[in-house]
Amino acid sequence: MSTEGPIASPSMPPPRRPKVIKTNQQQVLLYVVLTLLLSFATVWAGRTLVHNSETLTFAVGAANSDEALFAAKLAALLKNNASRLRINIVNNADNAKALAQFDRRQADLAVLRTDAKVPLRARTLAILEHDLVLLLGPGNKKIKSLVELKKKKVAVVAENESSLAFVRSILDVPDGPEAAKIQMAPQGATLDKLFAPANGFSAVIAIVHASKAVRDKSYEQAAKRGGFTLNTIEEAKTLARKFPGISDETVTAGSVSTSPQIPDDDLDTIGLEWLLVAQSRMSPSTAGELARIVYENKAALGLDNGFATRIEPASVEKDAFVVAHRGAADYINDDTKSFMDKYSDLMYLAAAALSVIGSIFAAIYAKITRIAPEKASELSTAILDIGERIEHAHSLDQLECLQDELETILRGAVIGLRDGTISTDGLDTFKLGYEFVRDEIGMRRDYLKRHAGEADKTVRDAGPAPSDDSNVVVVKTAQSA
């Protein structure tokens, strides 16, 4: 009879490892990329909103014209001041063609004199210059009214042919032989030559920039050589009412010539205005910024010949000949809004939108990138699984393996509670499960030890196994026979 120890189970169910939540690295990378793209888009949008560049087309006449030189100075000023606005200058044969280009909406800016045909969508940004109409007579001859000049030969001193048509209109001279008497004076002709008997001009009508007239010494020289008379235009107010583009002006004493003093007293005349105009569709913010730059940099924009040296704000009256642009009017009336006033509503809306977007991204991040904390109660499943395998342990070695698994789960739970990867939810259940399985292992260990001890005692009490003499007896019997 032989005695065997505890019978080992041929196989034991494999241990179940506790569930480990791993981070999906591809999702993390995707989230990082999306976050960077969102940040870049936000910064770019903010920069674009605050400092978006805008190029404006400025239609002008010939390259050496006053409006072209002014446009060049304005373009250089914007560039040197790092303004978001830029000027693209487009030259034409004359200012009339520049205004035609503006009227076709092929330009954003232009300069017009108020005797020109005003484009329907033109809006004033600033008054650049005033032109004065000077009525000059030879010697001491006074001209009482413009009616006297209807059938007389009159020379027009001006920089362009458009002034000839303007003079004929204010003299009310129809097309025909009489209109031919109103002639453009040759370039560079002096007053004494024009009044010379050989030319036969009864009067000279000079249309000059007001800023240039006070600097021009030719009138003073002409007064010293032969003299002339600067006449008042009695019909000034009537003409201003009749022609909306005409303004009544005052020539102050001594402004044309100081020695001799011409005029010797203030006198009334008529004038025209040079306007910087913009398309009505130009945004108020752009028009307001452009108007501000023009007003605040008058000295830098004036030309050497005097043009645009006395820039004035646009008329904001509703009955102005060319209505002021809303952006310029807001600046003139000090109704311009600050950056916060303009964009406060948009900023609040953007902040709310970014808050929602941020919350969504935070939720996505917590969902796909963070190791989600595991409930302590979920570890109880692994502990109970060990408890189910205790009855299959038929040796102390197998039982020690189960004990090691249990301790590993306990150690992982303690570390997880410390790191936050395991929550305290169901911690009491985990403790009960651990204590129960631990006690079961202890009881199973005692059982295996006791069973192993009883088996050893049985073997000792039985003593040595009796020898088998059957073969010996058979041999002896055979010998006796």
Secondary structure, DSSP 8 states (H G I E B T S, - for coil): ---------S--------------HHHHHHHHHHHHHHHHHHHHHHHHHHH--EEEEEEESSTTSHHHHHHHHHHHHHHHTT-SEEEEEEE-SSHHHHHHHHHTTS-SEEEEETTS---TTEEEEEEEEEEEEEEEEETT-----GGGGTTS-EEEE-SSTHHHHHHHHHTT--SSTTGGGEEE--TT--HHHHTSTTT--SEEEEEEEHHHHTT-THHHHHHHHT-EEEE--TTHHHHHHHSTT-EEEEE-TTSSEETTEESSS-EEEEEEEEEEEEETTS-HHHHHHHHHHHHHTHHHH--TTSTTSS-EE----TT-SS-B-HHHHHHHTT----HHHHHHHHHHHHHHHHHHHHHHHHHHHHHHTS---EEGGGHHHHHHHHHHHGGG--SHHHHHHHHHHHHHHHHHHHHHHHHTSEESTTHHHHHHHHHHHHHHHHHHHHHHHHHHHHHHHHHHHH-S-----HHHHHHHHHHH-
